[in-house]
Amino acid sequence: MNVRDKIFYLLEEFNSSSEADQYLEDDINAIISKYPKLNNLFDKYLAGKLNEIEESELYFIINQSKVLLSALNQYYNEKMSEQVLEKVDKKKEKSFTKAKIYESKKYETLVFINKYKNRLISNLQILSQYQIAQDESENKRILFIKLNTIDYKFIFSIEYSDESFKYIDSIRIIALSYNDKKNFEETCKNEIECKIQVHAGVIPIKLKLNNPILIRDVIKLYSFNYKDDVFTFIQYGNISNESIGYVIEYIDKTKNKNQFENFLKENLQNLFNNHSLVLELLLNNKFVKIVFNDDDILIPFSYELKNNFSEILDYVLKEFKLS
């Protein structure tokens, strides 16, 4: 059973149980407003536009919280009722209905680019090494970001022209398939049409799978569009303590690599076993702060962090010069 079927099964089982009345909420928006990411996930689920990562996130969320499962269940039922009424109204009107407007809705994701202790950091940052990275990761002025869309994942390599990270020199973009076993001989023939908005204006782009392109003299990056997905880039300087949701601290003047690595593994595993905390970090785009003696770094928390556990450890050790 794939993740999409599991989500539908959870909704079906919950909707037919007595729990549906027990967790009934009069105002679903009151729940969604607490977690900005939920509204986007709910809308994309109903429109059938979730990518693989978002499907896993939504399944984890509703599987761990009956309140949020109830919210999705009500949201689903209400939207289905609205669409039935809209289909009836459509016979009477030739103008655009609410259903038409709903179908053409754009889904915006905010990509925050911050600075922490003279390091670049983003909520969608790539910590592991991808083929686009190569040896460039040694350069602290380069930030790697992954944007997940319905069809592809787009990897951005953003190189800044100065140490203050105010201006962008160039951006390299590559489109990759979610399914590594996909037949690239056929898919690589097709062009992936998207748009990027930079300081000079909107630039139409035609990509091919696994074939990067380079855009020079960017200066400022504002947004990236693919089909219904809109990614808006926001750069606002140093990150605040409010964005830090979990702290792992290790003090050892001997700087024993093995002991620190074991300590880190244990604490990250404990974090993932705390489902309520994981929900809080995931839905509110929180960062994890890792302290090693007198130095510390931040890593963005995401569902993928659990899947790339060993790569995250390698990244942390490298940042603390222990690799």
Residue frames as qw, qx, qy, qz and C-alpha x, y, z in Angstrom:
[[0.000, 0.889, 0.458, 0.000, 0.00, 0.00, 0.00],
 [0.426, 0.393, -0.029, 0.814, 1.49, 3.34, -1.05],
 [0.159, -0.181, -0.440, 0.865, 1.44, 6.45, 1.16],
 [0.323, -0.073, -0.221, -0.917, -1.46, 8.06, -0.71],
 [0.625, -0.268, -0.658, -0.323, -3.63, 4.98, -0.12],
 [0.456, -0.232, -0.676, 0.530, -2.62, 4.93, 3.55],
 [0.061, 0.045, 0.188, -0.979, -3.82, 8.54, 3.95],
 [0.533, -0.141, -0.396, -0.735, -7.16, 7.72, 2.34],
 [0.621, -0.226, -0.750, 0.029, -7.49, 4.60, 4.52],
 [0.256, -0.155, -0.558, 0.774, -6.87, 6.64, 7.69],
 [0.282, 0.010, -0.011, -0.959, -9.55, 9.15, 6.65],
 [0.614, -0.144, -0.595, -0.499, -12.02, 6.43, 5.71],
 [0.549, -0.216, -0.756, 0.286, -11.48, 4.54, 8.98],
 [0.123, -0.142, -0.428, 0.884, -11.71, 7.72, 11.08],
 [0.349, -0.058, -0.212, -0.911, -14.78, 9.03, 9.28],
 [0.670, -0.214, -0.596, -0.387, -16.72, 5.82, 9.95],
 [0.496, -0.161, -0.716, 0.465, -15.75, 5.65, 13.64],
 [0.338, -0.833, -0.436, 0.041, -17.26, 7.31, 16.71],
 [0.532, -0.373, -0.029, 0.760, -14.04, 9.32, 17.07],
 [0.229, 0.419, 0.394, 0.785, -15.17, 11.59, 14.24],
 [0.316, -0.805, -0.346, -0.363, -17.77, 13.13, 16.56],
 [0.693, -0.582, -0.200, 0.375, -15.45, 13.12, 19.57],
 [0.501, -0.259, 0.154, 0.811, -12.83, 15.29, 17.86],
 [0.266, 0.736, 0.499, 0.373, -15.32, 17.44, 15.94],
 [0.290, -0.350, -0.098, 0.885, -14.21, 21.08, 15.65],
 [0.303, 0.815, 0.433, -0.237, -16.55, 23.92, 14.65],
 [0.245, 0.936, -0.182, -0.176, -13.79, 26.05, 13.19],
 [0.927, 0.109, 0.107, 0.343, -11.18, 24.14, 11.20],
 [0.391, 0.773, -0.105, 0.489, -9.39, 27.39, 10.36],
 [0.465, -0.815, 0.258, -0.232, -8.61, 27.82, 14.06],
 [0.889, -0.257, 0.323, 0.197, -6.56, 24.63, 13.90],
 [0.749, 0.472, 0.176, 0.431, -4.94, 25.32, 10.55],
 [0.089, 0.938, -0.085, 0.323, -3.94, 28.85, 11.54],
 [0.648, -0.691, 0.314, 0.059, -1.69, 27.43, 14.26],
 [0.642, -0.218, 0.606, 0.416, 0.34, 25.60, 11.63],
 [0.334, 0.674, -0.209, -0.625, 0.85, 27.54, 8.36],
 [0.037, 0.328, -0.868, -0.370, 2.16, 24.44, 6.59],
 [0.368, 0.243, 0.868, -0.227, -1.07, 22.49, 7.17],
 [0.488, 0.647, 0.215, -0.545, -3.25, 24.61, 4.91],
 [0.309, 0.612, -0.586, -0.431, -0.89, 24.03, 1.99],
 [0.075, -0.161, 0.984, 0.032, -0.73, 20.27, 2.62],
 [0.428, 0.392, 0.706, -0.406, -4.53, 19.98, 2.97],
 [0.483, 0.679, -0.031, -0.553, -5.21, 21.92, -0.23],
 [0.260, 0.530, -0.735, -0.334, -2.66, 19.99, -2.26],
 [0.251, -0.004, 0.959, -0.128, -4.00, 16.67, -0.94],
 [0.505, 0.531, 0.524, -0.434, -7.52, 17.49, -2.08],
 [0.468, 0.740, -0.216, -0.432, -6.23, 18.67, -5.46],
 [0.968, 0.113, 0.181, 0.134, -4.13, 15.50, -5.87],
 [0.460, 0.812, -0.220, 0.285, -0.94, 17.56, -6.14],
 [0.607, -0.712, 0.351, 0.008, 1.15, 16.25, -3.24],
 [0.516, 0.576, -0.634, 0.025, 4.66, 15.13, -4.09],
 [0.787, -0.072, -0.600, 0.122, 6.24, 12.09, -2.44],
 [0.306, 0.120, -0.544, 0.772, 7.84, 14.05, 0.39],
 [0.367, -0.202, 0.129, -0.899, 4.61, 15.92, 1.19],
 [0.790, -0.180, -0.457, -0.368, 2.63, 12.67, 1.16],
 [0.656, -0.050, -0.636, 0.404, 4.99, 11.22, 3.79],
 [0.061, 0.144, -0.383, 0.910, 4.76, 14.40, 5.89],
 [0.563, -0.221, -0.100, -0.790, 0.96, 14.48, 5.77],
 [0.807, -0.156, -0.554, -0.127, 0.68, 10.80, 6.63],
 [0.481, 0.013, -0.612, 0.628, 3.03, 11.20, 9.59],
 [0.148, -0.198, 0.219, -0.944, 1.08, 14.25, 10.83],
 [0.690, -0.202, -0.142, -0.680, -2.41, 12.69, 10.76],
 [0.792, -0.050, -0.607, 0.038, -1.11, 9.34, 11.99],
 [0.442, 0.007, -0.580, 0.684, 0.35, 10.95, 15.12],
 [0.109, 0.120, 0.349, -0.923, -2.39, 13.48, 15.94],
 [0.123, 0.514, 0.849, 0.015, -6.11, 12.68, 16.11],
 [0.082, 0.756, 0.254, -0.597, -6.90, 16.39, 16.23],
 [0.083, 0.538, -0.471, -0.694, -5.11, 17.04, 12.94],
 [0.084, 0.124, 0.941, 0.303, -6.61, 13.88, 11.42],
 [0.133, 0.664, 0.677, -0.289, -10.02, 15.22, 12.42],
 [0.081, 0.710, -0.062, -0.697, -9.18, 18.59, 10.88],
 [0.031, 0.272, -0.745, -0.609, -8.21, 16.97, 7.57],
 [0.104, 0.343, 0.932, 0.050, -11.32, 14.76, 7.69],
 [0.150, 0.753, 0.459, -0.447, -13.60, 17.78, 8.15],
 [0.043, 0.620, -0.341, -0.706, -11.68, 19.81, 5.58],
 [0.067, -0.057, 0.891, 0.446, -12.02, 16.95, 3.10],
 [0.123, 0.527, 0.837, -0.081, -15.76, 16.50, 3.74],
 [0.107, 0.771, 0.245, -0.578, -16.50, 20.21, 3.53],
 [0.033, 0.501, -0.517, -0.694, -14.57, 20.68, 0.30],
 [0.090, 0.139, 0.932, 0.323, -16.29, 17.68, -1.28],
 [0.133, 0.677, 0.668, -0.280, -19.68, 19.13, -0.31],
 [0.069, 0.723, -0.070, -0.684, -18.70, 22.50, -1.78],
 [0.033, -0.284, 0.736, 0.614, -17.66, 20.87, -5.04],
 [0.150, 0.410, 0.895, 0.085, -20.98, 19.02, -5.33],
 [0.121, 0.800, 0.401, -0.429, -22.86, 22.32, -4.92],
 [0.026, -0.628, 0.359, 0.690, -20.53, 24.02, -7.37],
 [0.148, 0.014, 0.873, 0.464, -21.23, 21.36, -10.00],
 [0.149, 0.659, 0.731, -0.095, -24.95, 22.02, -9.59],
 [0.028, 0.831, 0.092, -0.548, -24.40, 25.77, -9.90],
 [0.244, -0.348, 0.610, 0.669, -22.21, 25.23, -12.94],
 [0.251, 0.418, 0.818, 0.304, -25.22, 24.09, -14.94],
 [0.047, 0.877, 0.455, -0.147, -26.88, 27.46, -14.26],
 [0.072, -0.921, 0.169, 0.344, -23.89, 29.69, -14.88],
 [0.817, 0.514, -0.021, 0.262, -21.38, 29.96, -17.70],
 [0.025, 0.875, -0.379, 0.298, -18.97, 32.05, -15.67],
 [0.438, 0.309, -0.769, 0.348, -16.09, 30.61, -13.64],
 [0.740, -0.568, -0.276, -0.231, -17.27, 28.76, -10.56],
 [0.464, -0.762, 0.428, -0.146, -15.51, 28.40, -7.22],
 [0.928, -0.070, 0.341, 0.135, -14.42, 24.95, -8.36],
 [0.680, 0.639, 0.025, 0.358, -12.61, 26.45, -11.34],
 [0.048, -0.882, 0.314, -0.347, -10.87, 28.97, -9.12],
 [0.752, -0.517, 0.396, -0.095, -9.95, 26.22, -6.69],
 [0.934, 0.189, 0.213, 0.217, -8.47, 24.04, -9.43],
 [0.549, 0.687, -0.062, 0.471, -6.21, 26.85, -10.66],
 [0.474, -0.875, 0.090, -0.036, -4.92, 27.73, -7.20],
 [0.519, 0.594, -0.500, 0.358, -1.19, 28.29, -6.84],
 [0.830, -0.509, -0.195, 0.122, 0.64, 26.70, -3.93],
 [0.198, 0.839, -0.333, 0.382, 3.23, 28.97, -2.37],
 [0.854, -0.332, -0.225, 0.332, 6.15, 27.74, -0.30],
 [0.075, -0.968, 0.213, -0.106, 8.31, 30.25, 1.56],
 [0.864, 0.118, -0.210, 0.443, 12.04, 29.59, 1.32],
 [0.323, -0.942, 0.088, 0.014, 13.82, 31.45, 4.11],
 [0.753, 0.333, -0.239, 0.514, 17.52, 32.19, 3.64],
 [0.449, -0.891, 0.020, -0.069, 19.16, 33.31, 6.86],
 [0.470, 0.559, -0.529, 0.431, 22.59, 33.81, 8.32],
 [0.769, -0.631, -0.008, -0.104, 23.72, 32.20, 11.55],
 [0.629, -0.616, 0.360, 0.310, 27.25, 32.73, 12.88],
 [0.121, 0.661, -0.525, -0.522, 28.48, 33.63, 9.40],
 [0.219, 0.024, 0.943, 0.249, 26.93, 30.47, 7.95],
 [0.466, 0.010, -0.343, -0.815, 24.09, 30.38, 5.47],
 [0.160, 0.141, 0.945, -0.249, 21.03, 28.40, 6.50],
 [0.461, -0.018, -0.324, -0.826, 17.59, 27.76, 5.04],
 [0.692, -0.036, 0.509, -0.510, 14.47, 25.79, 5.98],
 [0.911, 0.369, 0.091, -0.159, 14.87, 23.85, 2.70],
 [0.052, 0.778, -0.619, -0.093, 18.64, 23.50, 2.85],
 [0.943, 0.154, -0.293, 0.008, 20.41, 20.36, 1.66],
 [0.475, -0.752, 0.454, -0.046, 22.87, 19.07, 4.22],
 [0.836, -0.076, 0.504, 0.203, 23.95, 15.94, 2.39],
 [0.126, -0.484, 0.558, 0.662, 26.19, 15.83, -0.65],
 [0.736, 0.535, 0.367, -0.192, 24.39, 15.67, -4.00],
 [0.729, 0.212, 0.371, 0.535, 26.03, 15.29, -7.41],
 [0.226, 0.884, 0.169, 0.372, 25.47, 18.98, -8.04],
 [0.471, -0.874, 0.094, 0.079, 27.55, 19.85, -4.96],
 [0.779, 0.427, -0.258, 0.380, 30.85, 18.16, -5.83],
 [0.612, -0.103, -0.355, 0.699, 33.68, 20.00, -4.07],
 [0.010, 0.597, 0.112, 0.794, 31.90, 23.33, -3.86],
 [0.614, -0.680, -0.385, -0.110, 30.60, 22.62, -0.36],
 [0.640, -0.206, -0.245, 0.699, 33.94, 23.81, 1.01],
 [0.107, 0.295, 0.098, 0.945, 32.91, 27.30, -0.02],
 [0.047, -0.425, -0.706, 0.565, 30.77, 28.82, 2.75],
 [0.236, 0.345, -0.045, -0.907, 29.27, 31.27, 0.28],
 [0.398, 0.009, -0.731, -0.554, 27.35, 28.50, -1.48],
 [0.513, 0.008, 0.596, -0.618, 23.94, 27.32, -0.30],
 [0.186, -0.024, -0.899, -0.396, 22.26, 24.15, -1.56],
 [0.493, 0.131, 0.405, -0.759, 18.45, 24.06, -1.52],
 [0.031, 0.142, 0.941, 0.305, 15.97, 21.39, -2.64],
 [0.478, 0.147, 0.098, -0.861, 12.50, 22.31, -3.89],
 [0.233, 0.138, 0.962, 0.031, 10.02, 19.41, -4.03],
 [0.473, 0.199, -0.159, -0.843, 7.26, 19.69, -6.66],
 [0.853, 0.110, 0.272, -0.431, 4.59, 17.28, -7.85],
 [0.895, 0.431, -0.110, -0.028, 6.81, 15.77, -10.57],
 [0.715, 0.388, -0.317, 0.489, 10.43, 16.56, -9.79],
 [0.544, -0.739, -0.095, 0.386, 12.87, 17.76, -7.17],
 [0.439, 0.812, -0.060, 0.379, 14.83, 20.85, -8.17],
 [0.725, -0.422, -0.115, 0.531, 18.28, 21.30, -6.63],
 [0.181, 0.957, -0.018, 0.227, 19.56, 24.88, -6.40],
 [0.716, -0.189, -0.112, 0.662, 23.23, 25.72, -5.93],
 [0.032, 0.970, 0.163, 0.178, 23.26, 29.41, -4.96],
 [0.690, -0.034, -0.127, 0.712, 26.65, 31.10, -4.94],
 [0.136, -0.960, -0.196, 0.150, 26.98, 34.48, -3.25],
 [0.576, 0.657, -0.089, 0.478, 29.47, 37.08, -4.47],
 [0.039, 0.643, -0.414, 0.643, 30.41, 38.46, -1.05],
 [0.320, -0.004, -0.843, 0.432, 30.90, 37.30, 2.53],
 [0.276, 0.070, 0.408, -0.867, 27.90, 39.32, 3.71],
 [0.195, 0.303, 0.927, 0.107, 25.62, 37.19, 1.49],
 [0.269, 0.570, 0.247, -0.736, 23.78, 40.23, 0.13],
 [0.526, 0.590, -0.289, -0.540, 24.28, 39.57, -3.58],
 [0.866, 0.052, 0.497, 0.016, 24.09, 36.37, -5.62],
 [0.072, -0.532, 0.623, 0.568, 26.73, 35.71, -8.24],
 [0.432, 0.166, -0.722, -0.514, 25.19, 32.66, -9.92],
 [0.723, -0.062, 0.494, -0.478, 22.59, 29.90, -9.54],
 [0.231, 0.212, -0.889, -0.334, 22.89, 26.38, -10.87],
 [0.713, 0.025, 0.318, -0.624, 19.64, 24.41, -11.16],
 [0.193, 0.167, -0.932, -0.258, 19.14, 20.72, -11.83],
 [0.767, -0.091, 0.034, -0.634, 15.90, 18.70, -12.06],
 [0.052, 0.242, -0.966, 0.072, 15.95, 15.17, -10.65],
 [0.648, -0.235, -0.551, -0.471, 13.36, 12.41, -10.62],
 [0.629, -0.477, 0.395, -0.470, 11.90, 11.05, -7.37],
 [0.967, -0.003, 0.250, -0.057, 12.24, 7.55, -8.75],
 [0.196, -0.689, 0.606, 0.344, 15.91, 6.78, -9.36],
 [0.489, 0.013, 0.843, 0.222, 14.96, 3.72, -11.42],
 [0.512, 0.712, 0.267, -0.399, 12.90, 5.76, -13.85],
 [0.729, 0.310, 0.411, 0.452, 13.71, 5.37, -17.53],
 [0.154, -0.713, 0.064, 0.681, 15.80, 8.46, -18.21],
 [0.307, 0.014, 0.667, 0.679, 16.13, 7.66, -21.93],
 [0.037, 0.651, 0.672, 0.352, 12.49, 8.65, -22.42],
 [0.254, -0.868, -0.360, 0.227, 12.08, 11.36, -19.77],
 [0.421, -0.479, 0.177, 0.750, 15.28, 13.20, -20.69],
 [0.267, 0.337, 0.583, 0.689, 13.80, 13.93, -24.12],
 [0.136, -0.828, -0.506, -0.200, 11.09, 16.05, -22.53],
 [0.235, 0.378, -0.218, 0.869, 11.76, 19.64, -21.54],
 [0.340, -0.607, -0.629, 0.346, 10.68, 20.82, -18.10],
 [0.120, 0.626, 0.174, 0.751, 9.31, 24.32, -18.40],
 [0.463, -0.664, -0.443, 0.386, 9.61, 26.59, -15.37],
 [0.170, 0.841, 0.035, 0.512, 10.33, 30.22, -14.49],
 [0.607, -0.363, -0.336, 0.622, 12.72, 31.98, -12.16],
 [0.032, 0.949, 0.156, 0.271, 12.42, 35.60, -11.06],
 [0.675, -0.188, -0.141, 0.700, 15.70, 37.39, -10.39],
 [0.175, -0.598, -0.105, 0.775, 16.88, 41.00, -10.15],
 [0.024, -0.188, 0.519, 0.834, 16.71, 41.46, -13.93],
 [0.630, 0.108, -0.123, -0.759, 13.16, 40.07, -14.19],
 [0.855, 0.011, 0.449, -0.260, 11.39, 36.78, -14.96],
 [0.140, 0.512, -0.768, -0.359, 13.47, 34.23, -16.90],
 [0.931, 0.105, -0.002, -0.351, 11.74, 31.28, -18.64],
 [0.196, -0.526, 0.826, 0.049, 13.74, 28.06, -18.21],
 [0.911, 0.176, -0.214, -0.305, 13.66, 24.77, -20.08],
 [0.331, -0.561, 0.750, -0.116, 15.36, 21.97, -18.16],
 [0.804, 0.134, -0.541, -0.210, 16.06, 18.34, -18.92],
 [0.864, -0.498, 0.015, -0.079, 16.34, 15.71, -16.22],
 [0.834, -0.348, 0.167, 0.393, 19.77, 15.40, -14.66],
 [0.561, 0.419, 0.196, 0.687, 21.09, 18.20, -16.86],
 [0.288, -0.695, -0.307, 0.582, 22.00, 21.35, -14.86],
 [0.351, 0.747, 0.201, 0.528, 21.91, 24.90, -16.18],
 [0.471, -0.325, -0.254, 0.780, 23.82, 27.93, -14.88],
 [0.072, 0.899, 0.320, 0.290, 22.39, 31.43, -14.52],
 [0.557, -0.030, -0.201, 0.805, 24.98, 34.15, -13.95],
 [0.047, 0.166, -0.055, 0.984, 24.77, 37.70, -12.58],
 [0.293, -0.561, -0.766, -0.110, 21.63, 36.96, -10.57],
 [0.005, -0.407, 0.247, -0.880, 22.14, 39.63, -7.86],
 [0.450, -0.081, 0.534, -0.711, 18.77, 38.87, -6.19],
 [0.214, -0.130, -0.933, -0.259, 16.56, 35.74, -6.25],
 [0.425, -0.101, 0.199, -0.877, 12.83, 36.29, -5.74],
 [0.781, 0.073, 0.412, -0.463, 10.87, 33.21, -6.84],
 [0.017, 0.216, -0.906, -0.363, 10.76, 29.93, -8.75],
 [0.704, 0.205, 0.214, -0.646, 7.65, 28.57, -10.51],
 [0.093, 0.125, -0.931, -0.329, 6.85, 25.10, -11.80],
 [0.277, -0.440, -0.798, -0.305, 3.22, 24.36, -12.74],
 [0.420, -0.778, -0.332, -0.330, 1.11, 25.22, -9.65],
 [0.725, -0.478, -0.218, 0.446, 4.08, 25.38, -7.27],
 [0.196, 0.864, -0.093, 0.454, 5.47, 28.81, -6.40],
 [0.740, -0.342, -0.274, 0.511, 8.56, 29.08, -4.21],
 [0.041, 0.941, 0.006, 0.336, 9.16, 32.57, -2.82],
 [0.706, 0.036, -0.356, 0.611, 12.65, 33.31, -1.50],
 [0.294, -0.920, -0.076, -0.249, 12.90, 35.54, 1.56],
 [0.673, 0.123, -0.365, 0.631, 16.25, 36.71, 2.93],
 [0.301, -0.869, -0.138, -0.367, 16.09, 38.61, 6.19],
 [0.034, 0.738, -0.508, 0.442, 19.43, 38.39, 7.94],
 [0.068, 0.291, -0.872, 0.388, 20.34, 36.71, 11.21],
 [0.569, -0.330, -0.703, -0.269, 18.12, 33.97, 12.59],
 [0.385, -0.557, 0.289, -0.676, 16.35, 34.42, 15.94],
 [0.098, -0.185, 0.913, -0.349, 16.14, 32.11, 18.97],
 [0.654, 0.190, 0.343, -0.647, 12.39, 31.76, 18.34],
 [0.734, 0.423, -0.390, -0.360, 13.19, 29.68, 15.28],
 [0.252, 0.348, -0.884, 0.184, 15.16, 27.13, 17.35],
 [0.780, -0.292, -0.159, -0.530, 12.92, 24.30, 18.53],
 [0.961, -0.265, -0.043, 0.067, 15.38, 21.76, 19.94],
 [0.061, 0.846, -0.510, 0.142, 18.91, 21.96, 21.40],
 [0.968, -0.087, -0.146, 0.183, 21.52, 19.18, 21.64],
 [0.041, -0.902, 0.380, -0.201, 24.52, 20.19, 23.75],
 [0.955, -0.079, -0.137, 0.251, 27.75, 18.25, 24.22],
 [0.092, -0.916, 0.365, -0.139, 30.74, 19.50, 26.23],
 [0.940, -0.178, 0.148, 0.251, 33.99, 17.56, 25.99],
 [0.029, -0.908, 0.335, 0.249, 37.32, 19.38, 25.89],
 [0.535, -0.295, 0.729, 0.309, 39.08, 16.24, 24.66],
 [0.513, 0.504, -0.265, -0.642, 36.97, 16.50, 21.48],
 [0.363, -0.098, 0.924, 0.075, 36.50, 12.76, 21.27],
 [0.375, 0.153, -0.500, -0.765, 34.86, 12.14, 17.90],
 [0.368, -0.148, -0.904, -0.158, 33.40, 8.70, 18.67],
 [0.109, -0.383, -0.721, 0.567, 31.83, 9.79, 21.96],
 [0.226, 0.359, 0.042, -0.904, 30.32, 12.88, 20.38],
 [0.380, 0.083, -0.681, -0.620, 28.99, 10.87, 17.43],
 [0.296, -0.267, -0.913, 0.082, 27.33, 8.32, 19.73],
 [0.001, -0.414, -0.500, 0.761, 25.86, 11.11, 21.86],
 [0.285, 0.283, -0.244, -0.882, 24.48, 12.81, 18.76],
 [0.354, -0.064, -0.848, -0.388, 22.96, 9.58, 17.41],
 [0.202, -0.356, -0.844, 0.347, 21.21, 8.89, 20.70],
 [0.080, 0.439, 0.314, -0.838, 19.79, 12.41, 21.00],
 [0.334, 0.210, -0.445, -0.804, 18.54, 12.56, 17.42],
 [0.341, -0.169, -0.905, -0.191, 16.90, 9.15, 17.81],
 [0.099, -0.424, -0.701, 0.565, 15.23, 10.33, 21.03],
 [0.199, 0.330, -0.038, -0.922, 14.00, 13.38, 19.15],
 [0.405, 0.060, -0.656, -0.634, 12.34, 11.29, 16.44],
 [0.304, -0.277, -0.905, 0.108, 10.70, 9.11, 19.09],
 [0.024, 0.445, 0.472, -0.761, 9.04, 12.22, 20.57],
 [0.249, 0.484, 0.708, 0.450, 6.14, 12.49, 18.12],
 [0.055, -0.909, -0.392, 0.132, 4.53, 15.58, 19.63],
 [0.302, -0.716, 0.230, 0.585, 7.84, 17.47, 19.45],
 [0.385, 0.022, 0.686, 0.617, 8.44, 16.27, 15.89],
 [0.168, 0.736, 0.624, 0.201, 5.02, 17.64, 14.90],
 [0.174, -0.916, -0.130, 0.336, 5.83, 21.00, 16.48],
 [0.363, -0.508, 0.457, 0.634, 9.20, 21.24, 14.70],
 [0.364, 0.215, 0.756, 0.500, 7.88, 20.01, 11.38],
 [0.127, 0.777, 0.598, 0.150, 4.78, 22.19, 11.17],
 [0.138, -0.967, -0.089, 0.197, 6.45, 25.38, 12.36],
 [0.653, 0.654, -0.159, 0.348, 9.69, 25.11, 10.32],
 [0.518, -0.823, 0.234, -0.006, 11.90, 24.97, 13.43],
 [0.525, 0.615, -0.560, 0.184, 15.65, 24.42, 13.53],
 [0.895, -0.389, -0.145, 0.162, 17.71, 22.05, 15.65],
 [0.043, 0.888, -0.405, 0.212, 20.69, 23.63, 17.42],
 [0.944, -0.086, -0.205, 0.242, 23.72, 21.42, 18.02],
 [0.173, -0.915, 0.329, -0.158, 26.31, 22.67, 20.51],
 [0.922, 0.029, -0.204, 0.327, 29.81, 21.20, 20.65],
 [0.566, -0.235, -0.213, 0.761, 32.00, 22.84, 23.32],
 [0.058, -0.578, -0.136, 0.803, 32.22, 26.54, 22.42],
 [0.147, 0.158, -0.556, -0.803, 30.82, 26.21, 18.89],
 [0.480, 0.359, 0.716, -0.359, 27.33, 25.51, 17.59],
 [0.076, 0.032, -0.644, -0.761, 25.44, 25.07, 14.33],
 [0.598, 0.263, 0.376, -0.657, 21.81, 24.97, 13.23],
 [0.048, 0.007, 0.891, 0.451, 20.24, 22.35, 10.99],
 [0.538, -0.029, -0.138, -0.831, 16.75, 22.63, 9.48],
 [0.406, 0.021, 0.869, -0.281, 14.29, 20.06, 10.76],
 [0.608, 0.247, -0.340, -0.674, 12.34, 18.13, 8.13],
 [0.937, -0.026, 0.225, -0.268, 10.83, 14.71, 7.61],
 [0.800, 0.511, -0.293, 0.114, 13.75, 13.86, 5.32],
 [0.097, -0.732, 0.592, -0.322, 16.19, 14.36, 8.17],
 [0.775, -0.255, 0.521, -0.251, 15.20, 10.96, 9.53],
 [0.917, 0.378, 0.128, -0.005, 15.72, 9.26, 6.16],
 [0.587, 0.658, -0.281, 0.378, 19.17, 10.82, 5.67],
 [0.678, -0.735, 0.018, 0.011, 20.37, 10.18, 9.20],
 [0.821, -0.183, 0.159, 0.517, 23.92, 9.08, 8.37],
 [0.444, 0.544, 0.193, 0.685, 24.40, 11.99, 5.96],
 [0.270, -0.896, -0.078, -0.345, 23.29, 14.47, 8.61],
 [0.780, -0.568, 0.096, 0.244, 25.85, 13.01, 11.03],
 [0.716, 0.162, 0.205, 0.647, 28.57, 13.39, 8.41],
 [0.150, 0.777, 0.175, 0.585, 27.57, 17.00, 7.84],
 [0.504, -0.852, -0.013, -0.140, 27.64, 17.86, 11.56],
 [0.828, -0.351, 0.158, 0.408, 31.02, 16.21, 12.10],
 [0.579, 0.397, 0.222, 0.676, 32.42, 18.07, 9.12],
 [0.062, -0.874, -0.138, -0.461, 31.12, 21.41, 10.36],
 [0.597, -0.786, 0.157, -0.042, 32.82, 20.84, 13.72],
 [0.348, 0.720, -0.600, 0.041, 35.99, 19.71, 11.91],
 [0.617, -0.359, 0.664, -0.222, 35.78, 16.19, 13.33],
 [0.913, 0.350, 0.123, -0.169, 35.51, 14.26, 10.07]]
